[in-house]
Amino acid sequence: MSQSGSRGGAACLQVAGRLAVIIADMKIINLLYLVTAQAFYKWAMREINPLHPDVPRIMLRQQELSEQFRRISA
């Protein structure tokens, strides 16, 4: 009985290890997305006419992305 209990514990540790790797991978992918999106909006702000009606939306999106980046990197 003790052998089956130790096997169950080892399997649980393997699952937990896999989940940790998956979560780390997803965090990296999310960070890549945030950095890419921030670079895009920074470029868009340089290229767009300051009087364009989408400027407030772009600025709002930049703030949202920077907040997400701060939450993830903390």
Backbone torsions as a table, in degrees:
resi	resn	phi	psi	omega
1	MET	NA	-35.5	-178.4
2	SER	-70.3	-29.4	178.3
3	GLN	-67.7	-42.1	179.4
4	SER	-66.7	-34.2	177.1
5	GLY	-65.9	-39.6	179.4
6	SER	-71.0	-33.3	176.5
7	ARG	-65.9	-40.7	178.4
8	GLY	-63.4	-38.6	178.1
9	GLY	-66.9	-39.0	179.2
10	ALA	-67.1	-39.9	178.7
11	ALA	-65.2	-38.4	178.6
12	CYS	-64.1	-40.3	177.5
13	LEU	-65.5	-37.0	177.8
14	GLN	-64.9	-43.4	178.7
15	VAL	-63.1	-44.2	179.5
16	ALA	-62.6	-39.1	177.9
17	GLY	-64.8	-41.6	178.1
18	ARG	-64.3	-41.5	178.7
19	LEU	-63.2	-38.9	178.6
20	ALA	-63.2	-39.4	178.8
21	VAL	-66.9	-42.8	-180.0
22	ILE	-63.5	-43.7	179.8
23	ILE	-63.4	-41.8	178.2
24	ALA	-63.2	-42.2	178.3
25	ASP	-62.4	-42.7	179.9
26	MET	-65.7	-36.3	178.7
27	LYS	-64.6	-41.0	178.1
28	ILE	-64.1	-44.3	179.5
29	ILE	-62.5	-42.1	178.9
30	ASN	-64.2	-40.6	177.3
31	LEU	-63.4	-41.0	177.4
32	LEU	-61.2	-42.5	177.9
33	TYR	-60.8	-46.0	-177.9
34	LEU	-63.6	-42.8	-179.7
35	VAL	-65.2	-42.1	179.3
36	THR	-65.0	-44.5	-179.9
37	ALA	-64.6	-41.0	178.3
38	GLN	-62.7	-41.2	178.5
39	ALA	-63.9	-40.4	179.6
40	PHE	-62.7	-47.9	-178.0
41	TYR	-68.3	-32.4	175.3
42	LYS	-63.5	-44.2	177.3
43	TRP	-62.8	-43.4	-178.5
44	ALA	-60.8	-40.0	179.4
45	MET	-67.1	-31.3	176.8
46	ARG	-70.9	-34.1	-172.9
47	GLU	-90.2	-24.5	-171.5
48	ILE	-82.8	151.6	174.6
49	ASN	-67.6	130.2	-178.2
50	PRO	-59.1	-20.0	180.0
51	LEU	-93.6	3.1	-179.4
52	HIS	-65.9	141.1	-176.7
53	PRO	-66.4	-16.4	-179.7
54	ASP	-86.3	-5.2	-178.2
55	VAL	-57.6	-46.1	178.5
56	PRO	-61.1	-37.7	177.9
57	ARG	-64.7	-41.1	179.7
58	ILE	-64.9	-42.7	179.3
59	MET	-64.5	-40.4	177.8
60	LEU	-63.4	-43.4	179.6
61	ARG	-64.2	-38.1	176.8
62	GLN	-61.0	-42.0	178.3
63	GLN	-65.0	-42.5	178.6
64	GLU	-61.1	-43.7	-179.8
65	LEU	-65.0	-40.0	179.4
66	SER	-67.0	-35.5	176.0
67	GLU	-66.8	-42.2	177.1
68	GLN	-61.7	-41.5	179.7
69	PHE	-62.3	-43.5	179.2
70	ARG	-62.9	-41.0	179.9
71	ARG	-65.1	-41.6	-177.6
72	ILE	-72.5	-41.2	-175.7
73	SER	-78.6	-11.8	-179.9
74	ALA	-77.0	NA	NA
